[in-house]
């Protein structure tokens, strides 16, 4: 109890009446004697649930605190080492511009003029005198010391708070630290929901739902996603040669959040309530002027701090990337998901590990699409530059092999290094002459994972305009580094001259799209995924939505977010309007599946479809998606089916509908051994699919290793189901928006074959030759993402570990 009183974020609710809704300030809740020292009546549930989530994703207390410690050491090292290099090194001696004469006894005459490293380092007294004489250095060191002390206090507070979270995991959730890496986030979340029934962590609701927890963790991120979706943020810059450029960096995003959510003068009076004055429309102009002044002051503060932030950005980038560039010069040509791309592609109520797992799977097809664009002019120049540079480099290497004294020639090592870098960069512009790309197919494969695509991309995949827009989502790492270096200079001007002009729009946005939810507080109304309020008629919401154009989410984000959240949280009970939409979609799938290809046919085509998309290392779910995407091309080409009969053309939507419809069918035919046969893994929990049946089969898995393997398989097939929904819904949207493009294709598909057979598909189906049992599609578990480690994974195409922490 003393620990909670020492740390204010976890004090009892009776000391914080501002969190109580009107009429419940004096509400008394009986707490059993045995629970007095437990985690109940927590004041700031936003921070509490967020820390629980980060504790799980960052692999526990030891990993988190070690990371915090090394961040402090890293900052101290950068400041100390930079000060040493500026003040304590004699560069004239180091560069041999000043002669050095060693005259000690016993000194070899040949070594008297040889420069050693200690010769270039000044004595400590002289170094200290140089630092004291430079007032600018003294000022910077004082600023750095203040910031480091602030970080030290913050780390100390984190140690206290996360120690409490550690105790919460052990005592309340019954999860030991040695077992944490074996639990998915969904399992932790289920235990949180069960604990609420016993200990009343939230006083305003007897039971918590999955959506309540997501709303608490993602309260401000949902606002950011909605503002990106409605094109309110970020501010686009127009350059004469580059055109419109989306500029969003970590520093600019931090300023947005500081202004809108939690900084001085922000719109929120605390972390869960919008200030009441912003909910009234009477004084919107006055509030807009007030917000404009806040933005102006923040811009001026950024302008004042610009030199210090810029110096730190340059130093950090130099120490972080120089060695990597020297070792792998081509790494600058690699791509990474931009910050704007992550917000644009993010669903409402999508946690970090879910987003990064999805973007990790989308990295390879998106990179292949971007690499399918080549410039013939650049290719010719690159080939010749590589030839000339390689010729000179070959001669230098040959001379070095013949006589190593060549290396002592001035600048010879520099020349070899520069030539190697030039050759590597030049080769990155030379395409693989044996690879053939199909941009339209790659764009469809990319859509299966990113889930969002503007309408004007369809049919224009081979145009440079589409490629430039995709490049804003998946940018070069060199562009990312350049933007971050320019951020301290550009951010003040964006705030002062561009963002201030949108003050009234921002005030109107928060007033119109903020709702109060009992037990949660004020949230973005888009985060409720309310089809009636924010649905789009062209995205299967016709007749179910009352939203105006201003209220509609763009690109079907409400509908796709609802499907994503339903699949990721199968036990969640959606509200009435959402249930009607899901039922309507299910009926539509079942109807369209009657005219689609059989699922066995799709699986039999998987190896061919995978090769068509140049996806050599595809997994089972990837093969299935490849079949769905490439099936219309195969049927349109007139290829015969497995039974040597002509198969009429069909769309990707009908193929996706057939697979989705098989989800329910495959669970209706248990065999005598108690296993089902079809597409879905028999170990998957039957309630995990949206198309679940009343007759269910549950395979118990007591072994911990089996559970971990099963969770990974669950997540892969859950992602595959959502990909199928994205393909299907986009196809129907195109049919609704542009009926002339797709008319006449839906009636030409063969009827779906009987899925309830006792023989599973064989190894040639593309799901693995060692799989002896039939594999289903369903069983949804979470993927896991850590902000630090998986940052590299999603930008290199590998998928983060699914739903569990890392044991390392």
N, C-alpha and C positions, 0 to 999 in steps of 0.2 A: 504493500500500500504506500509505503514511503517513496518507492521509486516512481510511482505514478504522480505523486504530489511534487516530486522534484522535476519532473518533465511535463510541462503544461499541456502538451498536445494530447495526452492520454489521461487527463483528469476526468472525474466523474461528471455526468451530465447535469447534476443538480447545481454545480457551480457555474453553469453556462446556459442561462435561460434564453440567450439569443438564438439558439439552435432549435428551440421549440416552436412549433406552429401556433398561430393564434388560438387561444382557448385551451392550450395544453401545458401552460407554464407551471401549473400546480399539480400536474399529473403525478400520482404516486404509483410506483411499481414495486410489488413485493419481490424482494431478492432473498432466496433461501440462504440460510446460515453458511452453508458450505461454499457458496459462490461469492462471498464478500471480497475475496482477494482475486477474483477471476476477471476476465476481460468482458465487462458489461458496461453499458451506458457510456460509450466512447463518444467524446465530443466531436472530434474532427474525423469522421469516417472516410472522407476523401483521402487524407494523408495516410490513414491507417490501412485502407485497402490498397492504396498505391504502394506503400512500403511492403505489404505482404506480397504483392505481385513482383516487385523488384527483387525482394529477397529470394523468391523462387527462381526468377529468371537469371539472376546473377550468382546462383549456386551456393547460397548460404552466407553465413556471417564471416567466416574466415576469408573467403575469396573477396567479399565486398570490402572488408577492412584492409586487406592487403593491397587492393587496388587503390583505395583512398590514400594509404600511406605512400605508395610509390608515386601518386600524383603530386603529393607534397614534395617528395624528394626530387621528382623530375623538374618541378618549377624552380626549386632551389638550385639544382644543377645548372639549368639554363642560365639563370641570372649570374651565378658565380663564375661559370665557365666563360660567359660572354665578357664579364668584367675583367677576368684574367687575360683574355685575348686582346682586349682593347688597351689595357694599361700595363701589362707585365711581360710583353713580348717585344724584343728588339728586332723589328722586321728587316732593318738594313743588314744586320748580321745574318739573319735567317735566309735572306735572298742573295747573300754574298756580295752585297754592295759595299760592305765595310770589311776590311781585312782583319783577320784575327791571327795573333801571333802567340803560340804557346812556347814559353821559354823555360819551362820547369826542368829540374835536373832529371836526367834519364829519359828525356823526351826524344823520341825518334825524329830526326830532322825532316823526314818525309811527312810527318804528321803535324808539323808545327802550324801549318796554314789550313789544316782540315777543320771544318766547322762541325761542332757537336751540338746536340740539343741544349745542354746546359748553357752554352755560350749565348744562345738566343733568348734566354730567360733572365729577366732582370732580378737583382737581389730583392729580398722582401722589403727592406727599408725604402729602396728607391721606388718600388711598386706602390707601397703605401703612400709615399709622398705624392706620387702622380695622381692617385685617387683623391687625396685631400685637396689638391690644387684645382681639381675640376669640379666646379659647383654643379654643373649639369649632371655629372655622374652621381654625385651625392644625392641630388633630388630624385633621380630615377631609382636609386637604391632604397631611399626612404619610401617611395611609392610602392616598390616591389615588396618591401618588408611589411607595410600596412596590409597589402593584399594577401600576403602569405599568412599573416597572423589571423586575418579574417577567415581564410581557408582552414587554418588549424582549429579555430573555434567551431567552425561548421563540421569538421571531421569529428571533433569531440562530441558534438551533439548527435551526429549520426551514429557514433559508437553507442551512446546511451539508448537511442531510439531503436536501433536495429538489434541491440541486445534484448530489449523487450519483445521485439518481433521474434527473435530466436526462442525466447521462453514461450511465446504464444504458440509457435509451431510444435514445440515439444509437449507442453502441458495441455493446451486446449485442442489442437488439431491432432495430437498423438502421432506426430511425424518426427522421427529422429533425424539428426543432421547427416548421419551416414546413409539414410534412406531417401533423403530429399531428391537426389538426382533420379530416383526411380519413379517419382510421382509426376504425372502431367498436371498442367494448370487446371484442367477440368476436374481432376480428382481433388485438388486442393479447394477449388471453388465449391464442389459438392459438400465438402466438410465444413466450409464456412456457412453455407446455407443451413446445414443441420445444426451447427452450433448456435445459430441465431434463435432457433426454437427453444434452446435450453437456457441461454444466458442473456438474450436480449441485448446484443451489442448496439442495435438501433432501437431507440425507445419509441419511435413513431410508427413502426410497423411490426406486427407480430412475426411475419415471415418475410425474408428477403428473396428476391428472384435473381436469376442470372443477369437480367437487364439492369436491375438496381446496382449491382456490383460494377458492371461495365460503365454505367452512367457516372458513378463515383470516380472511377479511375480515369475516364476519358472525357470528363466534363468540358474542359477547355479545348481539347483536341477535336472534339466533335464540332465546336464552334469554328475552329480553323478550317476543318474539312468543308463545312457548309459555306464559309465565305469564299473558299477557293472554288467550290462548285458553282456559286452564284457570280463568279468573276468579280467579286468585290476586292479580293486580294489574290495574288500579289500585284503590285503596280508594274505595268509593262513599259519598257523603255524603247524608244524608236531611234535607231541609228541609220545614217544615210546608206551605208553599204550593207549592213547586217539586217536591216528591217526591224521588226518587232522582236525584242529580246525579253524573256521572262527572267527577272533578276530576284532571286530569293536565296539568301545565305543564312548561316547560323546566327550571325550577328543581327541581321535584319529581322529574322524571326523572333529572336530574343526581345528586340525592341517592340515588336507587335504585341507579344504576350505581356510585356511590362506595361504598355500603354492601356491595353484592353482588360487585363485580367487581375493582375496582382501587384502592380506598381502603385506609387503614390498618385492619386487622382484617377485611378482606374475606374471602370464602370461597375465593378463588383465591390460591394461593401465588405464581404468576407469571401471565403473560398466556395461558398455554396449558394449565395444570394446576390442577385443583381440589385443594385441600389434602386429603391422604389421610384425615384424621380425619373429614371430612364424607362419606366414602364408606362408613363403617361405621355400622351401626344401633345398636350397643351403647350409645353415649353420646349419643344424639339429644337427650335432655332437657337434658343439660348444655350441649350445643352451642346449643340453642335459647335457654337463659338467657344464654349468652355473646353470641349475636347480638342478643338483646333489649337487653343493656347497650350494645352498639355503636350500635344504633339510638337509644337514649336519649341517649347522648353526642352523636350527630350532630344530634338534635333540639334539644338545649340549645345546641349551637354555632350552629345556624340561628337560634335565638331571640336569642342574643347579637348576631349579625350582622344581625338583621332591620332595625334602623334604617338602617344604611348601604346595604344592598341595596335597601330600599324607596326611599330618596332617589334612588339611581341609576336604578331602574326608572321612577320618576316623571319624572325629568329626561330620560331617553332617550326615553320615550314622548312627552313634550311636544315635544322637538325633532324627532322622527321623524314624528309624525302631525298636528301642528297645521296646517301648511301644506296638507297633503293634505285635511284636513277643511274648511279654508277654501275651497279650490279645488273640491273635490268632496264636498259634505256627504253625498251618498248613498253614499259609499264605506263608511261604517260599517254600512250595510245589506247590503253585499255579503257573500258567504260564503266560507269557506276550510275546507280539511280540517283537522280538529282533530288534535292530537298523538295522542290516543287512537284516532281513526279511522285514522290511518296505521299504527299498530301492530296494530289489530284486523283491518284489511283486508290486511295484508302476508302474502304467502306465506312459508313457510320457504324460506331460500336465495333471496331476492329482493333484488337490489342496488337502491341508491337510484334510479338512473336508470330502472330497469324499473318500480319502484313509482310514481314520480312521472309517468312517461309514461302509465301505466294510470289513475292518478287524474285526470290532465289530461283524458283522454278521457271519464271518468265525470262530470266536473264539470257539463257542460251538462244531461244527463238528470237528474242528482240535483238540480240547482238548479230545473229545471222541475217536478220532483215536489214539492219544498218550496214552490214558488210556487203550486202548484195548490190549496193550503190557504189560504183567505181567511176572515176574520172579518167577517160582515155589519155587526156593531156598530162595529168599528174602521173599516170602509169608510165608513160614514155620518159618523162623527166626523171622519175624515181629509178627506172632501170639504168639509165645512163649515169646518174649520180652514183648509184651503187657500183657500177662497173669501174668508173674512174677512181672512186675512193678505195674500192677493193684492190685495184691494181697497185696503188701506192702503198696500201697497208701490207700487201703480200711481199713487196720488195723490202719494206722495213723489217718485217718478221724474218725474212730470209737472211738479211744482213745481221740481225741479232743472233740468229742461230749460228751463223758462221763465226761471229766474233762478238762476245758479250760486251766488249768495251764500247760498242755502238751505243749502248744504253747510257753511257756517261756523257754523250753529246747533249748539249743544251737543248731542251724542249723536245727531245725525241720521244720521251714517254708521253708527253702531252699530245704530240701529234698522233701517236698510236691510239691513245684513248679517244681523242676527238674523231678520228676516222672510224673507229668501231661504233661510236654513237651515231655518226652520220649514216653508216651502212644499215644499222638496225632501224633507224627512222625511215630510211628510204624503202627498205623492204616491206615495211608496214603498209605502204601505199601500193604494193604490187599484189593484185588478187591471185588466188589459186586458179590456175588455168584449167584444172580438171574439175572444178566445182561448178555446178549449174544450179542457179537459184530460181525460185518462183516467188516473187514478192507477195502476190495475193495470198498464196497458201501460207507463207511465213507470217503474214499479218493476221490471218485467221488463227494460226497456232499461237501467236502472241496474245491474241484476244482471249483465248481459252484460259490464260493465267492472269492477265492484268484486269480482265472483266469490263474494262471501259474503253470505248473507242468512239470518237465523233463520227457522225453520219457521213461526212464528206470524205472520210478515209476510204470507205467502201468503194471499190472499183477504181481507186486512184492510188493504189499501193506503189505503182512504179513511178510516181511523180515526185519531183524533188521537194515540193511543198509539203507533202505528207512526211517525207523523210526528215525535213527540218523540224516539224512539229514533234515527231517521235524523238528527235535528238534533244529536245527540251526536257524530255522525261529521262532519257538514258544518255548522259553527257560524258564527254571525254574526261578522264581524271585530270588532265592538264587544264581543262576549262574550269573544273571544280577548284583546283588550287589557285588559279588566276582570280576567280571570282572571290574566293575567301581573302586573298591578299588585297583586292580592291575594295572589299566590303567596308573597312573603316573610313574610306574616302567617299564612297558612293552613298552609304547609309544616311548620313546627315542631310544630304540634298534630297533624297527620296522622301524623308520625313518632312522636311521643311517646305518643299515645293510641290510635291505630288500627293502624299498621303493626307495632308491638311485639307485638300480640296474634296476629299471623300468623307469628311467628318459627318455631314448630314446623312449620307447614305449609311454610314456605320451606326449612327444613332437609330435610324429607322430599322435597320436590320435587327438590332438587339431588342427593340421594342416589339417588332412583329413576329420574331422567331424565338422568343423565350417563353417557356411555360413552367409552371411550378408543379412539381410532382411530390406528393406526400411521402415523407421519409427520405427524400433525395434532395429536394431543393430546386433551384432554378436550373434548367437545362435547355439546350438548344432543341427546339421543337422537331427539327429534322431527325434528331437522334431517337425519337420515339418510333420512327419508321412507320408513321401513320399514313396508310394509303389514302384514306379519305381526305386528309388535309394536305398532303404533299405528293400524291401520286400523279403520274403522267398518263393520260389516256392512250398514248401510243405505245405504252409499255404494259399492256394487258390490264390496265386499270380503268378502262372505259366503262362507265356506268357505276364505278365504285369510288370515284374521287370527285370532290367538289372544289379542287384547287384551281385557282387562277394561274395564268402564266407566271406571274410574280411568285406565287407560292409553290409552284412545281419545282422539284429537284431536277437538275439537268442530267442528261445521259442515263436516265433510269436509275439514278443512285438510290432512291428510296426503295424501289422494287428489288434491285440486286442486293442491297444491304440487308433487307428483310430475309431474303433467301439465304444469304451467307450466315446471318446470325442464327437462323433456324437450324441450319445444317450443323453448325459448330456447337450449338446448345440444344440437342434434341429433346431435353426434358423441359425446356421452356414452353410455357403455355402462352401463345400470342393472344392479344386482345381480339375482339369480335371482328373488326374490320380487316385485320391482318389474316385471321383465320379464313375469312371469306375469300380473300385474294389467293391464299395458298391452295384452298380447295378448288378454286376456279382454275389455277395453273395445273393442278393435278389432273383435273378432268380434261383439260386441253391436251396434256401429254398423253393420256390414255387414248384419246380420240385420234390424235395424229399418229400414234404408234401403230394403229391398225393398217395404215398405208405405208409404213416404213419398212426397211430391210430387217431381217432377223438378226438377232444379236450374235448368233453363231457365225453368220456370214461376215459380220463386221470383224469378229475376232479372227476368222480365218484369213482375212485380208490384212491383218495387222503387220506382218513382216514386210509386205510389199509397200504398204502405206508409210511405214517408218522409213524405208529406204528412199521413197519419193521425197520425204521431207529432210533427208540427210541427217537423221537423228540416230547415229550408230549406237549410242549408249542408253537407249530409251528403256525405262522400266515398264512394268505391267500397265499401270494407269496411263503412262505416256503412250504406249502402244494402242490402247483403247481409244484415247483421244485422237491419235493419228488416223485410226480407222474411220472415226466419225467425220473428221475433217476432209479426208481424201476420198471417201466413198463416192460423193457426187461426181468427182472427176473420173473415177474408174468406170462408173456406170454410164456417164455421158460419153466416154470413149468407145463404148460398145463391147467392152470386155465381157467374156462369159463368166457365169458363176461357177461354183464348185460342182454343180450338177449339170454343167454344160448347157445351161439354159440362159437365154438372154434376159438380163435384168434391166428393167426400164429405169430411166434416170430418176434420181431422188435428190432431195436437198440435205444439207447438213442438219437442218432442223428436224427432219423426219428421222434421220439416223440417230440424233441425240435423243429424240422422243422414244425411240425403240429401246435404247439402253436404259433410260430413266424408267420407262414402264416396266422393264424386266426386274427392277429392284423389288417391287412388291411381289411379282410372279415367282421369283426365285426363292422366296421364303415360304411358299405355300406347299412345297412338296417334300416333306421329310421322308427319309428313307427308314428302313427297318433299324438302322443303327443310330437313328436320332440325328442325322446330319442332313442338311439341305444341299441340293446340287444346283448350280447355276453360275452366276457371275460373282456373287458376293462371298467373301471369306467366311467360312463357317464359324469362326471364332468371334465374329463381330456381333456386338450387342444389337438385337433386332430393333430396339427403340432408337437406334442411332440414325436410321434413315428416315427421311421425311415421308417415304412411301411405305411405312411399316404396316404389317398385317396384324390381325388379332391373334393369329396362331404364330407363336414365336418359339424359337429354339435358342437356348443359351448354352454355350460350351463353357464350363467352369475351367479356369486356368489358375491353379494354385501356385504354380512355380513363378517366382519373381522374374526370371529371365524370359519366360514365355510371355508374361504380361508386358514386358518392355518391347519385345518383338511385335506383339500384337498391337500395342499402342502406335508403333511406327507405321504398321500396315494400315491401321485405322485412319491415321492422319493422311496418308497418301491417297486412299480411296475416298475420303471425305473431300479432299481437294479436287479429286477427279469428278465427283458428283457436282460440286459447285461449278467446275469448268464446263460440264455438260449443260448445266442450267444457264450459264452465261452465253454459251453458243446458241442454245435454243431460244432464249429470250431476245437476243440480238437479231436472230433470223426472223422471229415474229415481228419485232419492231420494224425491221426493214420491209417486211411484207405489208405492215400497216401503213408505214410512211410512204413507201414507193411500191404500190401493188403491181405496177407494170413490169417491175424487174423480176418478180417471182411468180406471176400468174401462170397457172397451168402445170406447175411442177409437182404440186402436192398430191395429185391424183395418179401419178405415174409410178409409185413405189409398190413393191411386192408386199403382200400381207406378211405380218410377223409370224414366224414359225412357233410351234409349241416349245416353250422354254422348260417345261417340267419333264426333262428326261433324266435318266439315271446315269448318263455318261457325261463326264466333264470334258471340256475341250483339252486337246493334247498340247504337247510342248510347242508345236508349230504355231500355236495361237499367239505367241509373242509374250506370254506372261511368265516364261521361265521353264526350262526343260526339267528342272528338279522338282516341280510342283506336282505332287501326286493327287492332291485334292482340288476340286473345283474352287475357283476364286470368285467371291461375290464383290459387289460394289456397295460400300456403306460403312457403318461403324465409326462414328466420328470422334476423333480425339484432337487435341490441340497440338500445334507445333510450338516449338519454343524458340525464343529469340532473346539474345542478350545484346544490349546496345553496343558493346565494345567488340566482342569476338565475332559475332555474326555479321557485323558491318562489312567485313571482308568477304564473308561467304556469299551474301546476297549480291555483291558486286562482282563476284567471280563465277557465279552460276551454280554453286553448290548450295544445297538446301540445309538450313539449320537443323539441329537435332530436334526431333519432333516431340514437343510437349514436355520434355524432361530437362532437368539441369545437367550440366556436364560434370562428370566425376573428377575431372582434372582440376 
